Amino acid sequence: MTVSADVLDVEIPDLSDPATFERGVPWEAFAAMRKMPGLYWQPTTVATQHGGFWAVTRLADIQAIERDWKTFSSVYGASYPVMTPEPVEGPTANSLIVTDPDRHTRLRRVAAKGFAPRVVANFDPWVREIVRATIARATEKGEEFDFIQEFARTIPAHVMAKVIGVPPEDWPVIVDFASAVFAATQQTDGLGPGEGTWERVTEELGKIAVYSETLRAIKREHPADDMATVISRCVDEGEINFDEFVGWIQQLIAAGFETTHTAIAHSMRMYLEDSEVQQATDRALDEGQIANAVDEYVRMISPPMQMARTVTRDIEICGEQMRRGDVVVLYFIAANRDETVFSEPDRFDPWRPEKRSIAFGSGVHSCIGAHLARLELRILWEELRAADFRLRLNGTPRRGPSNMVNQLIELPVARI
């Protein structure tokens, strides 16, 4: 049973419009969509072939769709509106995010061991050094600064640069590359009927591809204990080809930066805006349970708000008859507040009994860097406490226009 906005009790904004989320996450609309029979159909000509897309907001439905990768494919684009009517082609088609098994399995195996929980735990000392250096620089800035610029952008950029093996003099480039890619995902102006932003994103990813050639040359001459060296050796050994190496570097730079950047930004915003969140976080720090608080921040923030799939065959699912070529958008940010899964889902509770959320996806496309993102967030809160680095809001936080990333672009703060 397809339900449209005019039969619901609450107003459903245009979910295809990046400006909708610049005004704020439509929590009431998502709650109404979770409770209705079937799925909500969002009319739009952007990045869809059939005049709209299916909005999936319940956690169990998303997990079922992500398990069935043969029917719900990523090769036409994996996030809305970065979609194409045909399987993506060219060098950027080698990115893990736009592949399905068995190829996805082969590519993921190349770097998966480098992000296993046991391995990531060994990153703690140098991640902690980066965080401490960031706090020291912010201290020198004076009493007032933008938390996004000084912390949320800096920490994940430096961490991912070190993980990948980018030379220190090129670390600022990581931010520029990642920011440009995610800005391109939302450049929907001037698109023709059915067109998505894949070509615009591809142009920005091409700049990373050029840099990847330089990076591979550096690693072949000066190998090190980093991902670029590991993946480059996989090319030499014939496990992957050079274009697949480029795809991995693109993925690590773009996704590795943005998700953690968003989580750090919103976690501090929540802490400064809500006294209950602040008290719960402080208690978690006191009791050595900050990892629980990090999981709760990630659940409530859901850094990538959604990912998308394209239907490969006619099928009935979630009470809807879908056609081949339909787009389904999986709203992690809505599913992570599913009342049938989480008790009091809108309340920040680091000690809630429910299992970890799907903020980093599920199934074959679950985020390979989720453990590293959580590590960065945990160390940040621990080091802020150790330095007695306390802040207050010093203005109004400002969101960005994105229907893909839960974007926060300004967070003015002042030292206490």
N, C-alpha and C positions, 0 to 999 in steps of 0.2 A: 504493500500500500504506500504509494508515494505521497508525501506530505509536503505542501508548500507553505510559504510564510503566511499567507492570508488566512489560514485556518488554525494557526496557533495563537495562544493567549498572549504571547510576548512578541515583540518586534524582532525579527531575524534580520540583521544587517547583511549587506552584500559581502559574503565571506571571500569572494574572489578579488575584492578591492583592497590593496595594501593600506589605503587610508583608514579603513575600518579599524584596523588594529593599532594604528597610530593613536586613535582616540581611546583605546583600551581594549582588553580582552572581553568579548561579549559573554560573560559568565552566565547570565540569565538565559540567553539564547541557547547556549550549549546545554544547560540543565533541561530546558524544555525539549530539546532535540533528543536527549538521552531517554526521556520518558515516553516519547511518542512511538507508535507502532511503525515498523519499517524504518526507512532512512529518509533524511531530509534531502531534497533535490535543490541544488543551488543553480539557478539559471545564469548562464554566462556564455559568451562566445570566446572568451580568453582561454587558450590552451585546452580546448575541448572540441570534439568533432560532432557531438550530438546535442549541442546547445546548453550544456551544463555539466555538473558533476555530482556524484553521490557523496554526502558528508557523513562519515562514520565516526561516531562519538562515544560508543560503549566499548569498554575495555575488552570484553570477550569477543565482540565482533571484529575488533582490530586484530586480535591475536589469531583468530580463525583465518582472516584474510592473509595475514603475513605468513601463516603456515602453508597456504596454498599458492606458492610462488609460480606454479605452472599456469594457473588461471589468472593470477594478479601479478603481472610482470613489471619489472623495473627497467627493462631495456628501452622503453619509450620515454624515460625520464622518471626520476624517483621522488620529486617534490613539486608541488604546484606553486607557480605556473611554469616551471622549467620542464615542459613536456613537448613531445613531438608526435605527429600522427604515425610515423614509421620508426622502427628501431633506430636509435642514434648511431651515427657513423663518424668516421674520422678518428683522430688521436684521442679525443676526449671520451670516446666509447670504451676506452680501456680502464676507466675509473671503476673501482669496486662498486660504487653506489648504483651504477647503471648496468649491472650484469646480473644474470640469474645463474643458479647452479646448472651445470657442473663447472662452468667457467668461473663463476663467483667463488666456488669452493677452492679451486686451484689458486686463484689470486689471493684470497684471504689467508690461505695457509702460509704464504710467503712471509707475512709480517705478524701473524697472529701471536706467535710465541713471544715476540718482543713486547706485547701488551698484556700478557698473562698477569693475573694478580700477584703472583710470587715475584715476577720480574719487576713490575711497577713498584712494588714495595721497596725495592733497592734504589729507586729514584729519590727517595725521601731526602737524603742529605743535600743534594744539589738543588732540588726544588726549594728546599728550605732556605738555601743561600740566596736564591733568586728573590724569594718573598722578603727576606730580611733586607736585601739591598733596595727593594722597592719601597719598603717602609722608611728606610733611611733617606732615600731621595725625596719622598713625600714630606718628611719632617723638615727638610731643608727648604721646601717650597714656601713655607709659612703656614699661617693658620687656615687659609681658604684655598680650595682647589676643586677640580672636577675629579671625582672618584673614578669615573670611566677612563679618563685619560691616564691617570697616574697608576691605577691598579688593574681595572678590568681588561684594558687593552695590553698593558705591559707584561703582566705575569704570564698569560697563556702564550703570547708571542715569543717570549724568551724561552719558555719551557719547550714549546714545539720546535723552535729553532735548534735547541740543544738536542732534543730527541732525534730530529731529522739529521742534524750534523751541519747546519748552516753556519758559516763563519760568523763570528760576533759582529764584524763590520756590516754584515748584511741583515742583521736581526730586524731593523726597522722595515725592511722590505717585506717581511712576513705579514705585518699588519697591513701594509698597502695592498699586497696581493689579495689577502683574505677579504678585506673590506670592499675592494672593487668587485670581487666575484659575487658577494652577497648583495651588493647594491644592484648589480646587473640582473639578479633574479627578479627584482621588483620593478624593472623598467618596462611597464606594460603599455605605456603611451604609444600610439601609432601602430599597434599590432593589428593585422588583418584578422577576419573571422577564423577562429581555430588555431591561430598562431600563439605559441608560447614564447618564453624568453630564452630558450635553449641556445639559439644562435648568439644572443648577446652575452650570455654566460660563457659560451665557448670562446668568444673573442678575448675575454679576460683570462680564461684558463690557458689560452695560447701563450700569454706572457709568462705564466708559470712554466709552461713547457720549454720555452727558450732558456729560462733560468735553470731548468732541470738538466739541460745539456752541460751547462757550466759546472753544476754541482757534481754530476757523474764524473766529469774529467778530474775534478778536485779529489774525489774519493778514490779514483783509480790510482792517482799518484800519491795520495796521502790517506790511506784507509784508516778508519778509526772505529771506535765502539759506538756506532750510531746506525739509525735506520737506513740512511742513504747508502752507507757502505754495505750493509746486509743485503739490501734490495739490488744494489748494483752487482754484487757477486752472483745473485740469482740470474741476472742477465748473462754474465760470463759463463755460468754453468748450464745455460739453456733452459732453466726452469720457467723463465718469463722472457718476453722480448723487450726491446727498448721502449716501444710505445706503452707497454704495460708498466715499465719503470716510471715513465712520465706520469701515467695515471695515478700511481701510488703517491708520488710527490704532490701532485695536485690535491689529492684527497687529504693527505696529512696536513698540508698547509691550510686549506680552506676549512674543512670540518674540524680539524684539531684546534684551530684558533677560536672559531665563532661560538661553538657550544659552551666552552669554558668561559669565554668572555661574557656571554649572556648570563650564565649561572652566577658568576662572581658579582656582576652588576646588580642583578635583581635580589640576590641574597642580602647585600648591604642595604638596598632600598627597603626591603621588608623589615630588616632589623631596626632601621632608623624610623620607620613610619608606624610600627606597631609595637606597643609596649609588651604585649603577650609574647610576640615572637622574640623580642629582646630578652625577656626573662627566661624563656625556654632555652634559648641559645646559651645564655650565661650559665644556666643550671647544667646544661650538657657539658660545657667546658669545665665547670667545677667538678663534675662527676667523671670526667674522662670519657664522655660519651658523645663527643662532637661528631663522630662518624654518623651517628643516628640523626643528628640535626642536619648534616649535609644531605643525607638521603631524603629527608623531608623537604629541605629547600629545593632539591632537584625535582621532586614530585610536583610541588606546587608551582614551580617556575616553568618546567617543561621547555628547556632552551630551544630545541627545534619543535615548534608547535605542531607541525604536521609533516608527514611524508605522503607520497601519492603512488598509485599503481594504475596500470591500464589493463582492462579486462581482455583476455585473449580468446574467449569463447562465450557464447550465450549461456547464462547460468542464472538460477534463482538462488539468492542468498539474502539473509537478513530480511526476509519477507518481500524482497524486490526482484523483479525480472530484469536482469542486466543484459546488455547487448555487447557483442564484441566491439572493442574500441571505446567503451565507456571509461571514464576516469573516476576513480574512487580516491577521496582525500581522507587520510587517516589522522584524525585530530587527537594526538597524544595528550594535548593540553586539556581536552575535555574528558578523555578516558581516565586521566589521573585524578579526576574528582568524581568518578563514578560512584554513586551512592550505594550501589549493590556490591561494591568491592571495599570501599573505604568508609569507615564510620566517621561521621562529622567531617566530610572531605574538605571543607573550606577552612578547617581549623589546623593551625600549625602544631603538630604533636610528634616530637621526635621519638616518643615511646609508644607509638601506635602499634598494635599487634599485627597489622596487615603486612603482607609481603611487599617487597620493593616494587616500585612503579615501573611503567614502561616508558619513562621519560627518554630513554636512549633506544627505544624501539624493542622489538622482539623478533624471534625467528632467525632466519639466516642473515638478515640485515641488521641485527642488533649491533649497536655502536662498538667498534673494536677498541676505542679509546675511552670507554666509560670509566674504567678503573683509574686512569690517569686524571680525568676530569675531577673525580671525587677526591683523589689525593691532593690536587692543587687547592681545592676548596677547603679541605680539612686543615691543611698546613697553614693556609691564610688565616683562618680563624684562630688557630693555636698561636701563631706568631703575633697577631694583633693583640691578643691577650697578654702574651709574654712581654711585649713592648709597652703595655698599657697605652696603646694607641687608640684613643676614643674619639668618636666623631658625633656630629649632629648635622641634621639637614640645614642647608644654607640657601635654600631656594626650592624651586619646583622641579622634580625629575621630569625628563622629556623622553617620550617614546619615539621610535622611528617608524616609518611607513613600511611594514613588512607583514605579509600574511603567512610567512614561512618561519621566521625566527622571532622569538619573543623579545624584541629589540628594545634596548634602553640606550639612548645615545648621550644623555647628560644626567649627571647626578651631582649637583653642587653640594659640597660638604664643608665643614669647618672643624678644626681641632677643638676639643674641650680641654 
